């Protein structure tokens, strides 16, 4: 997951999370990706090579 934060100097800073949890300082939240996507169901899509070309 990627988030942008604004520094005290007004610059935007990109932060990338690769661990199992993340933190959103602006709302004082630390959570796991498992909790974030708890009720999300992803659809599986199968493409053939002909459809992609």
PDB file with one MODEL, atoms N, CA, C and O in Angstrom:
MODEL        1
ATOM      1  N   UNK A   1       0.842  -1.155   0.000  1.00  0.00           N
ATOM      2  CA  UNK A   1       0.000   0.000   0.000  1.00  0.00           C
ATOM      3  C   UNK A   1       0.895   1.227   0.000  1.00  0.00           C
ATOM      4  O   UNK A   1       1.959   1.237   0.620  1.00  0.00           O
ATOM      5  N   UNK A   2       0.454   2.253  -0.698  1.00  0.00           N
ATOM      6  CA  UNK A   2       1.190   3.503  -0.737  1.00  0.00           C
ATOM      7  C   UNK A   2       0.320   4.626  -0.175  1.00  0.00           C
ATOM      8  O   UNK A   2      -0.872   4.705  -0.471  1.00  0.00           O
ATOM      9  N   UNK A   3       0.916   5.477   0.623  1.00  0.00           N
ATOM     10  CA  UNK A   3       0.213   6.649   1.146  1.00  0.00           C
ATOM     11  C   UNK A   3       1.089   7.876   0.947  1.00  0.00           C
ATOM     12  O   UNK A   3       2.317   7.788   0.914  1.00  0.00           O
ATOM     13  N   UNK A   4       0.440   9.005   0.817  1.00  0.00           N
ATOM     14  CA  UNK A   4       1.147  10.280   0.750  1.00  0.00           C
ATOM     15  C   UNK A   4       0.888  11.042   2.033  1.00  0.00           C
ATOM     16  O   UNK A   4      -0.244  11.102   2.513  1.00  0.00           O
ATOM     17  N   UNK A   5       1.933  11.620   2.581  1.00  0.00           N
ATOM     18  CA  UNK A   5       1.835  12.434   3.793  1.00  0.00           C
ATOM     19  C   UNK A   5       2.422  13.801   3.475  1.00  0.00           C
ATOM     20  O   UNK A   5       3.380  13.922   2.710  1.00  0.00           O
ATOM     21  N   UNK A   6       1.832  14.821   4.073  1.00  0.00           N
ATOM     22  CA  UNK A   6       2.384  16.165   3.906  1.00  0.00           C
ATOM     23  C   UNK A   6       3.269  16.473   5.109  1.00  0.00           C
ATOM     24  O   UNK A   6       2.838  16.363   6.257  1.00  0.00           O
ATOM     25  N   UNK A   7       4.499  16.857   4.832  1.00  0.00           N
ATOM     26  CA  UNK A   7       5.446  17.176   5.906  1.00  0.00           C
ATOM     27  C   UNK A   7       5.127  18.552   6.486  1.00  0.00           C
ATOM     28  O   UNK A   7       4.300  19.288   5.947  1.00  0.00           O
ATOM     29  N   UNK A   8       5.786  18.885   7.580  1.00  0.00           N
ATOM     30  CA  UNK A   8       5.604  20.196   8.202  1.00  0.00           C
ATOM     31  C   UNK A   8       6.024  21.322   7.267  1.00  0.00           C
ATOM     32  O   UNK A   8       5.558  22.453   7.407  1.00  0.00           O
ATOM     33  N   UNK A   9       6.902  21.021   6.314  1.00  0.00           N
ATOM     34  CA  UNK A   9       7.350  22.018   5.342  1.00  0.00           C
ATOM     35  C   UNK A   9       6.390  22.128   4.152  1.00  0.00           C
ATOM     36  O   UNK A   9       6.615  22.939   3.253  1.00  0.00           O
ATOM     37  N   UNK A  10       5.328  21.323   4.139  1.00  0.00           N
ATOM     38  CA  UNK A  10       4.346  21.363   3.058  1.00  0.00           C
ATOM     39  C   UNK A  10       4.670  20.462   1.885  1.00  0.00           C
ATOM     40  O   UNK A  10       3.969  20.495   0.873  1.00  0.00           O
ATOM     41  N   UNK A  11       5.717  19.654   1.995  1.00  0.00           N
ATOM     42  CA  UNK A  11       6.093  18.736   0.923  1.00  0.00           C
ATOM     43  C   UNK A  11       5.348  17.418   1.086  1.00  0.00           C
ATOM     44  O   UNK A  11       5.122  16.957   2.205  1.00  0.00           O
ATOM     45  N   UNK A  12       4.966  16.811  -0.044  1.00  0.00           N
ATOM     46  CA  UNK A  12       4.297  15.511  -0.009  1.00  0.00           C
ATOM     47  C   UNK A  12       5.344  14.414  -0.007  1.00  0.00           C
ATOM     48  O   UNK A  12       6.281  14.441  -0.805  1.00  0.00           O
ATOM     49  N   UNK A  13       5.187  13.454   0.883  1.00  0.00           N
ATOM     50  CA  UNK A  13       6.131  12.344   1.031  1.00  0.00           C
ATOM     51  C   UNK A  13       5.385  11.035   0.788  1.00  0.00           C
ATOM     52  O   UNK A  13       4.350  10.775   1.400  1.00  0.00           O
ATOM     53  N   UNK A  14       5.927  10.213  -0.116  1.00  0.00           N
ATOM     54  CA  UNK A  14       5.347   8.904  -0.418  1.00  0.00           C
ATOM     55  C   UNK A  14       5.883   7.886   0.571  1.00  0.00           C
ATOM     56  O   UNK A  14       7.093   7.791   0.779  1.00  0.00           O
ATOM     57  N   UNK A  15       4.981   7.122   1.184  1.00  0.00           N
ATOM     58  CA  UNK A  15       5.385   6.038   2.082  1.00  0.00           C
ATOM     59  C   UNK A  15       4.775   4.749   1.557  1.00  0.00           C
ATOM     60  O   UNK A  15       3.576   4.685   1.287  1.00  0.00           O
ATOM     61  N   UNK A  16       5.601   3.730   1.415  1.00  0.00           N
ATOM     62  CA  UNK A  16       5.156   2.429   0.934  1.00  0.00           C
ATOM     63  C   UNK A  16       5.213   1.430   2.078  1.00  0.00           C
ATOM     64  O   UNK A  16       6.220   1.331   2.780  1.00  0.00           O
ATOM     65  N   UNK A  17       4.126   0.692   2.261  1.00  0.00           N
ATOM     66  CA  UNK A  17       4.063  -0.335   3.306  1.00  0.00           C
ATOM     67  C   UNK A  17       4.167  -1.706   2.656  1.00  0.00           C
ATOM     68  O   UNK A  17       3.454  -2.001   1.697  1.00  0.00           O
ATOM     69  N   UNK A  18       5.051  -2.537   3.176  1.00  0.00           N
ATOM     70  CA  UNK A  18       5.184  -3.892   2.678  1.00  0.00           C
ATOM     71  C   UNK A  18       5.028  -4.905   3.798  1.00  0.00           C
ATOM     72  O   UNK A  18       5.050  -6.112   3.555  1.00  0.00           O
ATOM     73  N   UNK A  19       4.873  -4.426   5.014  1.00  0.00           N
ATOM     74  CA  UNK A  19       4.680  -5.313   6.150  1.00  0.00           C
ATOM     75  C   UNK A  19       3.208  -5.708   6.237  1.00  0.00           C
ATOM     76  O   UNK A  19       2.422  -5.395   5.343  1.00  0.00           O
ATOM     77  N   UNK A  20       2.844  -6.390   7.307  1.00  0.00           N
ATOM     78  CA  UNK A  20       1.468  -6.839   7.493  1.00  0.00           C
ATOM     79  C   UNK A  20       0.570  -5.754   8.068  1.00  0.00           C
ATOM     80  O   UNK A  20      -0.649  -5.920   8.100  1.00  0.00           O
ATOM     81  N   UNK A  21       1.152  -4.638   8.525  1.00  0.00           N
ATOM     82  CA  UNK A  21       0.329  -3.574   9.104  1.00  0.00           C
ATOM     83  C   UNK A  21       0.764  -2.220   8.552  1.00  0.00           C
ATOM     84  O   UNK A  21       1.827  -2.095   7.943  1.00  0.00           O
ATOM     85  N   UNK A  22      -0.068  -1.215   8.773  1.00  0.00           N
ATOM     86  CA  UNK A  22       0.222   0.133   8.306  1.00  0.00           C
ATOM     87  C   UNK A  22      -0.263   1.129   9.348  1.00  0.00           C
ATOM     88  O   UNK A  22      -1.032   0.782  10.245  1.00  0.00           O
ATOM     89  N   UNK A  23       0.190   2.364   9.223  1.00  0.00           N
ATOM     90  CA  UNK A  23      -0.173   3.409  10.175  1.00  0.00           C
ATOM     91  C   UNK A  23      -0.559   4.670   9.416  1.00  0.00           C
ATOM     92  O   UNK A  23       0.152   5.099   8.508  1.00  0.00           O
ATOM     93  N   UNK A  24      -1.693   5.261   9.793  1.00  0.00           N
ATOM     94  CA  UNK A  24      -2.129   6.543   9.246  1.00  0.00           C
ATOM     95  C   UNK A  24      -2.100   7.546  10.394  1.00  0.00           C
ATOM     96  O   UNK A  24      -3.024   7.614  11.204  1.00  0.00           O
ATOM     97  N   UNK A  25      -1.033   8.312  10.445  1.00  0.00           N
ATOM     98  CA  UNK A  25      -0.802   9.213  11.573  1.00  0.00           C
ATOM     99  C   UNK A  25      -1.871  10.291  11.694  1.00  0.00           C
ATOM    100  O   UNK A  25      -2.213  10.693  12.806  1.00  0.00           O
ATOM    101  N   UNK A  26      -2.409  10.770  10.565  1.00  0.00           N
ATOM    102  CA  UNK A  26      -3.367  11.880  10.604  1.00  0.00           C
ATOM    103  C   UNK A  26      -4.648  11.533  11.352  1.00  0.00           C
ATOM    104  O   UNK A  26      -5.322  12.417  11.881  1.00  0.00           O
ATOM    105  N   UNK A  27      -4.983  10.242  11.395  1.00  0.00           N
ATOM    106  CA  UNK A  27      -6.185   9.823  12.130  1.00  0.00           C
ATOM    107  C   UNK A  27      -5.846   8.865  13.267  1.00  0.00           C
ATOM    108  O   UNK A  27      -6.725   8.204  13.820  1.00  0.00           O
ATOM    109  N   UNK A  28      -4.554   8.800  13.610  1.00  0.00           N
ATOM    110  CA  UNK A  28      -4.085   7.976  14.726  1.00  0.00           C
ATOM    111  C   UNK A  28      -4.565   6.528  14.599  1.00  0.00           C
ATOM    112  O   UNK A  28      -5.150   5.973  15.529  1.00  0.00           O
ATOM    113  N   UNK A  29      -4.307   5.926  13.430  1.00  0.00           N
ATOM    114  CA  UNK A  29      -4.763   4.566  13.151  1.00  0.00           C
ATOM    115  C   UNK A  29      -3.584   3.673  12.804  1.00  0.00           C
ATOM    116  O   UNK A  29      -2.758   4.023  11.961  1.00  0.00           O
ATOM    117  N   UNK A  30      -3.511   2.538  13.446  1.00  0.00           N
ATOM    118  CA  UNK A  30      -2.601   1.466  13.065  1.00  0.00           C
ATOM    119  C   UNK A  30      -3.454   0.222  12.908  1.00  0.00           C
ATOM    120  O   UNK A  30      -4.199  -0.143  13.818  1.00  0.00           O
ATOM    121  N   UNK A  31      -3.348  -0.435  11.751  1.00  0.00           N
ATOM    122  CA  UNK A  31      -4.194  -1.595  11.473  1.00  0.00           C
ATOM    123  C   UNK A  31      -3.440  -2.574  10.588  1.00  0.00           C
ATOM    124  O   UNK A  31      -2.395  -2.249  10.026  1.00  0.00           O
ATOM    125  N   UNK A  32      -3.983  -3.763  10.477  1.00  0.00           N
ATOM    126  CA  UNK A  32      -3.393  -4.770   9.595  1.00  0.00           C
ATOM    127  C   UNK A  32      -4.097  -4.716   8.242  1.00  0.00           C
ATOM    128  O   UNK A  32      -5.250  -4.297   8.145  1.00  0.00           O
ATOM    129  N   UNK A  33      -3.395  -5.142   7.213  1.00  0.00           N
ATOM    130  CA  UNK A  33      -4.011  -5.212   5.893  1.00  0.00           C
ATOM    131  C   UNK A  33      -5.154  -6.224   5.898  1.00  0.00           C
ATOM    132  O   UNK A  33      -6.137  -6.059   5.176  1.00  0.00           O
ATOM    133  N   UNK A  34      -5.025  -7.250   6.695  1.00  0.00           N
ATOM    134  CA  UNK A  34      -6.093  -8.242   6.822  1.00  0.00           C
ATOM    135  C   UNK A  34      -7.389  -7.574   7.287  1.00  0.00           C
ATOM    136  O   UNK A  34      -8.460  -7.844   6.743  1.00  0.00           O
ATOM    137  N   UNK A  35      -7.289  -6.701   8.293  1.00  0.00           N
ATOM    138  CA  UNK A  35      -8.470  -5.973   8.769  1.00  0.00           C
ATOM    139  C   UNK A  35      -9.001  -5.011   7.707  1.00  0.00           C
ATOM    140  O   UNK A  35     -10.213  -4.887   7.528  1.00  0.00           O
ATOM    141  N   UNK A  36      -8.101  -4.335   7.008  1.00  0.00           N
ATOM    142  CA  UNK A  36      -8.502  -3.369   5.988  1.00  0.00           C
ATOM    143  C   UNK A  36      -9.333  -4.028   4.893  1.00  0.00           C
ATOM    144  O   UNK A  36     -10.325  -3.457   4.439  1.00  0.00           O
ATOM    145  N   UNK A  37      -8.938  -5.218   4.467  1.00  0.00           N
ATOM    146  CA  UNK A  37      -9.603  -5.899   3.364  1.00  0.00           C
ATOM    147  C   UNK A  37     -10.528  -7.019   3.835  1.00  0.00           C
ATOM    148  O   UNK A  37     -10.861  -7.908   3.051  1.00  0.00           O
ATOM    149  N   UNK A  38     -10.940  -6.993   5.079  1.00  0.00           N
ATOM    150  CA  UNK A  38     -11.726  -8.072   5.677  1.00  0.00           C
ATOM    151  C   UNK A  38     -12.973  -8.432   4.871  1.00  0.00           C
ATOM    152  O   UNK A  38     -13.227  -9.615   4.645  1.00  0.00           O
ATOM    153  N   UNK A  39     -13.747  -7.460   4.437  1.00  0.00           N
ATOM    154  CA  UNK A  39     -15.005  -7.731   3.736  1.00  0.00           C
ATOM    155  C   UNK A  39     -14.900  -7.572   2.225  1.00  0.00           C
ATOM    156  O   UNK A  39     -15.920  -7.455   1.547  1.00  0.00           O
ATOM    157  N   UNK A  40     -13.687  -7.565   1.689  1.00  0.00           N
ATOM    158  CA  UNK A  40     -13.479  -7.389   0.253  1.00  0.00           C
ATOM    159  C   UNK A  40     -13.355  -8.757  -0.406  1.00  0.00           C
ATOM    160  O   UNK A  40     -12.582  -9.607   0.035  1.00  0.00           O
ATOM    161  N   UNK A  41     -14.124  -8.953  -1.465  1.00  0.00           N
ATOM    162  CA  UNK A  41     -14.029 -10.170  -2.257  1.00  0.00           C
ATOM    163  C   UNK A  41     -13.524  -9.784  -3.637  1.00  0.00           C
ATOM    164  O   UNK A  41     -14.157  -8.990  -4.333  1.00  0.00           O
ATOM    165  N   UNK A  42     -12.396 -10.339  -4.035  1.00  0.00           N
ATOM    166  CA  UNK A  42     -11.825 -10.042  -5.340  1.00  0.00           C
ATOM    167  C   UNK A  42     -12.296 -11.074  -6.349  1.00  0.00           C
ATOM    168  O   UNK A  42     -12.312 -12.275  -6.080  1.00  0.00           O
ATOM    169  N   UNK A  43     -12.676 -10.582  -7.504  1.00  0.00           N
ATOM    170  CA  UNK A  43     -13.141 -11.456  -8.572  1.00  0.00           C
ATOM    171  C   UNK A  43     -11.935 -12.013  -9.314  1.00  0.00           C
ATOM    172  O   UNK A  43     -10.999 -11.279  -9.631  1.00  0.00           O
ATOM    173  N   UNK A  44     -11.961 -13.300  -9.587  1.00  0.00           N
ATOM    174  CA  UNK A  44     -10.904 -13.929 -10.356  1.00  0.00           C
ATOM    175  C   UNK A  44     -11.246 -13.805 -11.831  1.00  0.00           C
ATOM    176  O   UNK A  44     -12.347 -14.157 -12.254  1.00  0.00           O
ATOM    177  N   UNK A  45     -10.295 -13.302 -12.610  1.00  0.00           N
ATOM    178  CA  UNK A  45     -10.501 -13.138 -14.045  1.00  0.00           C
ATOM    179  C   UNK A  45      -9.413 -13.921 -14.752  1.00  0.00           C
ATOM    180  O   UNK A  45      -8.227 -13.747 -14.473  1.00  0.00           O
ATOM    181  N   UNK A  46      -9.820 -14.775 -15.658  1.00  0.00           N
ATOM    182  CA  UNK A  46      -8.874 -15.554 -16.452  1.00  0.00           C
ATOM    183  C   UNK A  46      -8.931 -15.062 -17.888  1.00  0.00           C
ATOM    184  O   UNK A  46      -9.995 -15.064 -18.507  1.00  0.00           O
ATOM    185  N   UNK A  47      -7.796 -14.644 -18.417  1.00  0.00           N
ATOM    186  CA  UNK A  47      -7.710 -14.166 -19.787  1.00  0.00           C
ATOM    187  C   UNK A  47      -6.885 -15.150 -20.602  1.00  0.00           C
ATOM    188  O   UNK A  47      -5.920 -15.739 -20.114  1.00  0.00           O
ATOM    189  N   UNK A  48      -7.287 -15.312 -21.847  1.00  0.00           N
ATOM    190  CA  UNK A  48      -6.465 -16.106 -22.747  1.00  0.00           C
ATOM    191  C   UNK A  48      -5.476 -15.160 -23.421  1.00  0.00           C
ATOM    192  O   UNK A  48      -5.669 -13.945 -23.404  1.00  0.00           O
ATOM    193  N   UNK A  49      -4.435 -15.702 -24.003  1.00  0.00           N
ATOM    194  CA  UNK A  49      -3.422 -14.893 -24.675  1.00  0.00           C
ATOM    195  C   UNK A  49      -4.052 -14.098 -25.810  1.00  0.00           C
ATOM    196  O   UNK A  49      -3.660 -12.955 -26.044  1.00  0.00           O
ATOM    197  N   UNK A  50      -5.012 -14.667 -26.517  1.00  0.00           N
ATOM    198  CA  UNK A  50      -5.656 -13.986 -27.633  1.00  0.00           C
ATOM    199  C   UNK A  50      -6.413 -12.744 -27.164  1.00  0.00           C
ATOM    200  O   UNK A  50      -6.436 -11.741 -27.876  1.00  0.00           O
ATOM    201  N   UNK A  51      -7.026 -12.787 -25.997  1.00  0.00           N
ATOM    202  CA  UNK A  51      -7.783 -11.643 -25.481  1.00  0.00           C
ATOM    203  C   UNK A  51      -6.870 -10.488 -25.097  1.00  0.00           C
ATOM    204  O   UNK A  51      -7.262  -9.326 -25.204  1.00  0.00           O
ATOM    205  N   UNK A  52      -5.665 -10.794 -24.655  1.00  0.00           N
ATOM    206  CA  UNK A  52      -4.732  -9.766 -24.217  1.00  0.00           C
ATOM    207  C   UNK A  52      -4.125  -9.046 -25.414  1.00  0.00           C
ATOM    208  O   UNK A  52      -3.921  -7.833 -25.370  1.00  0.00           O
ATOM    209  N   UNK A  53      -3.837  -9.781 -26.477  1.00  0.00           N
ATOM    210  CA  UNK A  53      -3.212  -9.186 -27.667  1.00  0.00           C
ATOM    211  C   UNK A  53      -4.243  -8.441 -28.394  1.00  0.00           C
ATOM    212  O   UNK A  53      -3.959  -7.849 -29.435  1.00  0.00           O
TER     213      UNK A  53
ENDMDL
END
